[in-house]
Amino acid sequence: MAGTINKVILIGHTGDEVKMHYFEGGNSIGRFPLATNEEYTNRTTGERVSNTEWHNIVVRNKAAEICEKYLKKGDKVYIEGRLKTRKWTDDKGLERYSTEIQCTDFTFLTPKSENQQSVPSTQPKTVQPDTSQPTTGVGDVDDLPF
């Protein structure tokens, strides 16, 4: 294989509101936790086991502003992105590491209630913040082979 790939796909529920940070020059960054759940039955005991994994999601600029406006705690969202590990020093001088998902694409999966007039469509909201590729039209109904 000639290259490498760093791609993450998650569907989960937000654990908090989007926390925004604004920089000089107009750039911004938004961060929020995302929970994914795994459930299975233990073969030996027959007991139902549930595990929750928490992920740190990072979105930038216009995509961050959209997330801040429309995502609320508990909303279900589809996230695509790449893993990024940051090294930092805590208050006690210890080196720490944080692994984040740098979001490149997302789709809101929680339908908005009728009392929220901020999104005119009832369809899930899809945003591709970092795409520079042309649209292929693969998803058009007219292109189906049957």
GROMACS elastic network, one bead per residue, 0.5 to 0.9 nm:
[ bonds ]
;  ai    aj funct       b0    kb
    1     4     6  0.76387   500
    5    82     6  0.88345   500
    6    81     6  0.81412   500
    6    82     6  0.53431   500
    6    83     6  0.65442   500
    7    80     6  0.72188   500
    7    81     6  0.57195   500
    7    83     6  0.70738   500
    8    79     6  0.78537   500
    8    80     6  0.56101   500
    8    81     6  0.51900   500
    8    82     6  0.53659   500
    8    83     6  0.69069   500
    8   101     6  0.74047   500
    8   103     6  0.88562   500
    9    78     6  0.74525   500
    9    79     6  0.57325   500
    9    81     6  0.67016   500
    9    82     6  0.85602   500
   10    34     6  0.86959   500
   10    36     6  0.75113   500
   10    77     6  0.81488   500
   10    78     6  0.58065   500
   10    79     6  0.51090   500
   10    80     6  0.65378   500
   10    81     6  0.87654   500
   11    34     6  0.85175   500
   11    35     6  0.84440   500
   11    36     6  0.67719   500
   11    76     6  0.70850   500
   11    77     6  0.57169   500
   11    79     6  0.62593   500
   11    80     6  0.89689   500
   11   109     6  0.88408   500
   12    34     6  0.59416   500
   12    35     6  0.52932   500
   12    37     6  0.75779   500
   12    74     6  0.89193   500
   12    75     6  0.81470   500
   12    76     6  0.54770   500
   12    77     6  0.57637   500
   12    78     6  0.68064   500
   12    79     6  0.82875   500
   13    33     6  0.84747   500
   13    34     6  0.55236   500
   13    35     6  0.52853   500
   13    36     6  0.68429   500
   13    73     6  0.76901   500
   13    74     6  0.51882   500
   13    75     6  0.52625   500
   13    77     6  0.62691   500
   13    78     6  0.89746   500
   14    17     6  0.74723   500
   14    18     6  0.87870   500
   14    32     6  0.69843   500
   14    33     6  0.58286   500
   14    35     6  0.62887   500
   14    71     6  0.78871   500
   14    72     6  0.71561   500
   14    73     6  0.52174   500
   14    75     6  0.55084   500
   14    76     6  0.65557   500
   14    77     6  0.74373   500
   15    32     6  0.71302   500
   15    33     6  0.51546   500
   15    34     6  0.55758   500
   15    35     6  0.64519   500
   15    54     6  0.84821   500
   15    72     6  0.86881   500
   15    73     6  0.54706   500
   15    74     6  0.59621   500
   15    75     6  0.83882   500
   16    19     6  0.84630   500
   16    32     6  0.61900   500
   16    33     6  0.63079   500
   16    34     6  0.81717   500
   16    72     6  0.70567   500
   16    74     6  0.72713   500
   17    31     6  0.85675   500
   17    32     6  0.64514   500
   17    33     6  0.84487   500
   17    68     6  0.72863   500
   17    71     6  0.70008   500
   17    72     6  0.54529   500
   17    73     6  0.52477   500
   17    74     6  0.88379   500
   18    30     6  0.59090   500
   18    31     6  0.55240   500
   18    33     6  0.83278   500
   18    64     6  0.80757   500
   18    67     6  0.68204   500
   18    68     6  0.51714   500
   18    69     6  0.86312   500
   18    71     6  0.72243   500
   18    72     6  0.76592   500
   18    73     6  0.83996   500
   19    29     6  0.82716   500
   19    30     6  0.54090   500
   19    31     6  0.52345   500
   19    32     6  0.63675   500
   19    68     6  0.74693   500
   20    28     6  0.69851   500
   20    29     6  0.57660   500
   20    31     6  0.66175   500
   20    64     6  0.75017   500
   20    65     6  0.80184   500
   20    68     6  0.73967   500
   21    27     6  0.87592   500
   21    28     6  0.56452   500
   21    29     6  0.53373   500
   21    30     6  0.63843   500
   21    31     6  0.85669   500
   22    25     6  0.88674   500
   22    26     6  0.69525   500
   22    27     6  0.60991   500
   22    29     6  0.65501   500
   22    30     6  0.88087   500
   22    61     6  0.87928   500
   23    26     6  0.59784   500
   23    27     6  0.52946   500
   23    28     6  0.57760   500
   23    29     6  0.82956   500
   24    27     6  0.67705   500
   24    28     6  0.87731   500
   26    61     6  0.80826   500
   27    60     6  0.76155   500
   27    61     6  0.53982   500
   27    62     6  0.84764   500
   28    59     6  0.86111   500
   28    60     6  0.57931   500
   28    62     6  0.78138   500
   28    64     6  0.70344   500
   28    65     6  0.79042   500
   29    58     6  0.69562   500
   29    59     6  0.57981   500
   29    61     6  0.58892   500
   29    62     6  0.89614   500
   29    63     6  0.88033   500
   29    64     6  0.59467   500
   29    65     6  0.83135   500
   30    57     6  0.81503   500
   30    58     6  0.57385   500
   30    59     6  0.51319   500
   30    60     6  0.61162   500
   30    61     6  0.79613   500
   30    63     6  0.84851   500
   30    65     6  0.74952   500
   30    67     6  0.78049   500
   30    68     6  0.73620   500
   31    56     6  0.70510   500
   31    57     6  0.55896   500
   31    59     6  0.64627   500
   31    60     6  0.88300   500
   31    64     6  0.80556   500
   32    55     6  0.84649   500
   32    56     6  0.61220   500
   32    57     6  0.53799   500
   32    58     6  0.68765   500
   32    59     6  0.87430   500
   33    54     6  0.64989   500
   33    55     6  0.55998   500
   33    57     6  0.59275   500
   33    58     6  0.89430   500
   34    53     6  0.82653   500
   34    54     6  0.56549   500
   34    55     6  0.50806   500
   34    56     6  0.64509   500
   34    57     6  0.67815   500
   34    74     6  0.89993   500
   34    76     6  0.89711   500
   34    77     6  0.86091   500
   35    52     6  0.63755   500
   35    53     6  0.56676   500
   35    55     6  0.63485   500
   36    51     6  0.83807   500
   36    52     6  0.56858   500
   36    53     6  0.53315   500
   36    54     6  0.65676   500
   36    55     6  0.79779   500
   37    50     6  0.69075   500
   37    51     6  0.56535   500
   37    53     6  0.63450   500
   37    54     6  0.89300   500
   38    49     6  0.81796   500
   38    50     6  0.56917   500
   38    51     6  0.51463   500
   38    52     6  0.64058   500
   38    53     6  0.81699   500
   39    48     6  0.71373   500
   39    49     6  0.56146   500
   39    51     6  0.63958   500
   39    52     6  0.88101   500
   40    47     6  0.85201   500
   40    48     6  0.59039   500
   40    49     6  0.54007   500
   40    50     6  0.66537   500
   40    51     6  0.88595   500
   41    44     6  0.88422   500
   41    45     6  0.82158   500
   41    46     6  0.57765   500
   41    47     6  0.55739   500
   41    49     6  0.58265   500
   41    50     6  0.87202   500
   42    45     6  0.56179   500
   42    46     6  0.50619   500
   42    47     6  0.53180   500
   42    48     6  0.63075   500
   42    49     6  0.66650   500
   43    46     6  0.54040   500
   43    47     6  0.77844   500
   44    47     6  0.81648   500
   45    48     6  0.87539   500
   55    99     6  0.81846   500
   55   100     6  0.68304   500
   55   101     6  0.71806   500
   56    98     6  0.85641   500
   56    99     6  0.71787   500
   56   101     6  0.60794   500
   56   102     6  0.87003   500
   57    79     6  0.85370   500
   57    81     6  0.89284   500
   57   100     6  0.58631   500
   57   102     6  0.62941   500
   57   103     6  0.65679   500
   58    64     6  0.81018   500
   58   100     6  0.67733   500
   58   101     6  0.60476   500
   58   103     6  0.58055   500
   59    62     6  0.86617   500
   59    63     6  0.61840   500
   59    65     6  0.87433   500
   59    67     6  0.80946   500
   59   101     6  0.86604   500
   59   102     6  0.63394   500
   59   103     6  0.52764   500
   59   104     6  0.75106   500
   59   129     6  0.87269   500
   60    63     6  0.57543   500
   60    65     6  0.79976   500
   60   102     6  0.85405   500
   60   103     6  0.79724   500
   60   104     6  0.88477   500
   60   129     6  0.81158   500
   61    64     6  0.52691   500
   61    65     6  0.64940   500
   61    66     6  0.89149   500
   61   129     6  0.84828   500
   62    65     6  0.50705   500
   62    66     6  0.62846   500
   62    67     6  0.86756   500
   62   129     6  0.73437   500
   63    66     6  0.50919   500
   63    67     6  0.62111   500
   63    68     6  0.86022   500
   63   103     6  0.89750   500
   63   104     6  0.88186   500
   63   105     6  0.86979   500
   63   106     6  0.88368   500
   63   127     6  0.71466   500
   63   128     6  0.79311   500
   63   129     6  0.57239   500
   64    67     6  0.50782   500
   64    68     6  0.60975   500
   64    69     6  0.85931   500
   65    68     6  0.50396   500
   65    69     6  0.61743   500
   65    70     6  0.87295   500
   66    69     6  0.51337   500
   66    70     6  0.61671   500
   66    71     6  0.79826   500
   66   127     6  0.86795   500
   67    70     6  0.53731   500
   67    71     6  0.51667   500
   67    72     6  0.85413   500
   67   108     6  0.89808   500
   68    71     6  0.58941   500
   68    72     6  0.79454   500
   69    72     6  0.83581   500
   69   118     6  0.87743   500
   70   108     6  0.85124   500
   70   118     6  0.79904   500
   70   119     6  0.81084   500
   71    74     6  0.85494   500
   71    75     6  0.63897   500
   71    76     6  0.87222   500
   71    77     6  0.84885   500
   71   108     6  0.77354   500
   72    75     6  0.56880   500
   73    76     6  0.89930   500
   74   110     6  0.89657   500
   75   108     6  0.78262   500
   75   109     6  0.74906   500
   75   110     6  0.55901   500
   75   111     6  0.88224   500
   76   108     6  0.65816   500
   76   109     6  0.52151   500
   76   110     6  0.51298   500
   76   111     6  0.89274   500
   77   106     6  0.70104   500
   77   107     6  0.58171   500
   77   109     6  0.50345   500
   77   110     6  0.69961   500
   78   105     6  0.82292   500
   78   106     6  0.53496   500
   78   107     6  0.50279   500
   78   108     6  0.64217   500
   78   109     6  0.68065   500
   79   101     6  0.87785   500
   79   103     6  0.65302   500
   79   104     6  0.78299   500
   79   105     6  0.60382   500
   79   107     6  0.67861   500
   79   108     6  0.88703   500
   80   101     6  0.82573   500
   80   102     6  0.82784   500
   80   103     6  0.57418   500
   80   104     6  0.57933   500
   80   105     6  0.50131   500
   80   106     6  0.60828   500
   81   101     6  0.58981   500
   81   102     6  0.52431   500
   81   105     6  0.65802   500
   81   106     6  0.86629   500
   82   100     6  0.81819   500
   82   101     6  0.54519   500
   82   102     6  0.53047   500
   82   103     6  0.67852   500
   82   104     6  0.77018   500
   83    99     6  0.67699   500
   83   100     6  0.57888   500
   83   102     6  0.62681   500
   83   103     6  0.89778   500
   84    98     6  0.82176   500
   84    99     6  0.56643   500
   84   100     6  0.52863   500
   84   101     6  0.62284   500
   84   102     6  0.66205   500
   85    97     6  0.66198   500
   85    98     6  0.54899   500
   85   100     6  0.62097   500
   85   101     6  0.87872   500
   86    96     6  0.82921   500
   86    97     6  0.55686   500
   86    98     6  0.52260   500
   86    99     6  0.63758   500
   86   100     6  0.78972   500
   87    95     6  0.68243   500
   87    96     6  0.57439   500
   87    98     6  0.66203   500
   88    94     6  0.82794   500
   88    95     6  0.56688   500
   88    96     6  0.52425   500
   88    97     6  0.62334   500
   88    98     6  0.80108   500
   89    92     6  0.78184   500
   89    93     6  0.55649   500
   89    94     6  0.53826   500
   89    96     6  0.57487   500
   89    97     6  0.85365   500
   90    93     6  0.53655   500
   90    94     6  0.55006   500
   90    95     6  0.65056   500
   90    96     6  0.66726   500
   91    94     6  0.74669   500
   92    95     6  0.89930   500
  103   106     6  0.72806   500
  103   129     6  0.84663   500
  103   130     6  0.89606   500
  104   127     6  0.87486   500
  104   128     6  0.63552   500
  104   129     6  0.59039   500
  104   130     6  0.56850   500
  104   131     6  0.77974   500
  105   126     6  0.77271   500
  105   127     6  0.59447   500
  105   129     6  0.61855   500
  105   130     6  0.74948   500
  105   131     6  0.83720   500
  106   125     6  0.82488   500
  106   126     6  0.59173   500
  106   127     6  0.56465   500
  106   128     6  0.66382   500
  106   129     6  0.85155   500
  107   124     6  0.63687   500
  107   125     6  0.54282   500
  107   127     6  0.63795   500
  107   128     6  0.87155   500
  108   111     6  0.79183   500
  108   123     6  0.89191   500
  108   124     6  0.52414   500
  108   125     6  0.51217   500
  108   126     6  0.65184   500
  108   127     6  0.88288   500
  109   123     6  0.86410   500
  109   124     6  0.55024   500
  109   125     6  0.76063   500
  110   124     6  0.73325   500
  111   122     6  0.65300   500
  111   123     6  0.74273   500
  111   124     6  0.68461   500
  112   115     6  0.82243   500
  112   116     6  0.65623   500
  112   117     6  0.86688   500
  112   119     6  0.76505   500
  112   121     6  0.89042   500
  112   122     6  0.67796   500
  112   123     6  0.89468   500
  112   124     6  0.87994   500
  113   116     6  0.57264   500
  113   117     6  0.84706   500
  113   122     6  0.88188   500
  114   117     6  0.69469   500
  116   119     6  0.72159   500
  116   120     6  0.89561   500
  117   120     6  0.63434   500
  119   122     6  0.74888   500
  119   125     6  0.85746   500
  121   124     6  0.79327   500
  121   125     6  0.82884   500
  122   125     6  0.85494   500
  128   131     6  0.58226   500
  131   134     6  0.84477   500
  133   136     6  0.88628   500
  135   138     6  0.82438   500
  136   139     6  0.81977   500
  137   140     6  0.55392   500
  137   143     6  0.79943   500
  138   141     6  0.85404   500
  138   143     6  0.69581   500
  138   144     6  0.86192   500
  139   142     6  0.87513   500
  139   143     6  0.75264   500
  139   144     6  0.83672   500
  140   143     6  0.55895   500
  140   144     6  0.74059   500
  141   144     6  0.56875   500
  142   145     6  0.84526   500
  143   146     6  0.88373   500
